[in-house]
Amino acid sequence: MWKSLQILQYKCSNDVVYFSSQYYETFAKLEVGGHWCYQSQKYEQPHCEGPRQWHLIDVTCKGNKQSPINIVTKDVVYDKNLKPLNFEGYDVKGSSKWKIENNGHTVKVTLSTSPKIGGGGLGRKYKVIEFHLHWGVQGVQQYLPGSEHSIDGEKQAMELHIVHIREDVSDITEAKKHTDGVAVLAFFIKIEEENKNYTTLIKELENIKYKGQTAQMEPLPLSSLLPPKENLERYYRYEGSLTTPDCHEGVIWTVFEKPVELSISQISQFSTVYFDGKNSTNMVENFRPVQLLNERKVYRSSATSILLPSAKVLMLVLIPTYILNSLFQ
């Protein structure tokens, strides 16, 4: 097919018109499938476009504000405006069921209600439309991490993304028309003890094993899937992109320090679903590698532990003073 494309001619009114390089590239894309995938899928689908070739799917994937990133804590900038976020409706269990699906890239849950976030340095309110996850793979003696973001080079087992759009738009397509149209909350998931709040979600995985399968699940208070409220005051903020093609830039990222905790058994259940159909590759390592920060800054919230060392120093000063005063009384 490749050679035939190079010599393909179209005759009309005695003129010969050769296919331009643009049309040739289009046909070439069709030849290789023209769809994106993760690196873990390349063995089974060698012609799909892996993360390094996503720019062939959409040139935005080579932009200067791409996600995810590695957060280097010594370089982050304190921002006094990054107060705790306001979570509206996160603790409410809706009456209608959620839609859970295997979309061939991740496990995605579409909510039937629209909890909102505001404050925290955001210029407006944003409503939730869906959440999804990224994870790694079970190794021989350990679980290889699969979070997309990292802090000082350290990744966790999984990462939860809660996708929000501006409350004044109807869908993500419309949200992408605005430079501040999308806001994503990112939570690391680490291996600890069993988390019963995830039982309902994990049980549904057996019903969406293959690409395109969907199921209805009982709704949960969204807050039940997050760390305790008191641990949501510490986070990082930066301007980035979606982490899958079209890699749309214009995403406000909030990456929380405190991770969600799941057992290794619970985490491993996500790898039992498949990228495609039966006998295809298990859905593992569905994360994008970290991208260059370029000229961007990463900001930290005002509720960080940066003041704690000073408090400790103060206590060390006060304690000896108290002891000395006691001796001379």
Secondary structure, 3 states (H helix, E strand, C coil): CHHHHHHCEEEECCEEEECCHHHHHHHHHHHHCCCECCHHHCCCCCCCECHHHHHHHCHHHHCCCCCCCEECHHHCEECCCCCCEEEECCCCCCCCCEEEEECCCCEEEECCCCCEEEECCCCCCEEEEEEEEEECEECCCCEECCCCCEECCECCCEEEEEEEEECCCCCHHHHCCCCCCEEEEEEEEEECCCCHHHHHHHHHHHHCCCCCCEEEECCCCHHHHCCCHHHCCCEEEEEEECCCCCCCEEEEEEEEEEEEEECHHHHHHHHHCECCCCCCCECCCCCCCCCCCCCCCCEECCCCHHHHHHHHHHHHHHHHHHHHHHHCC
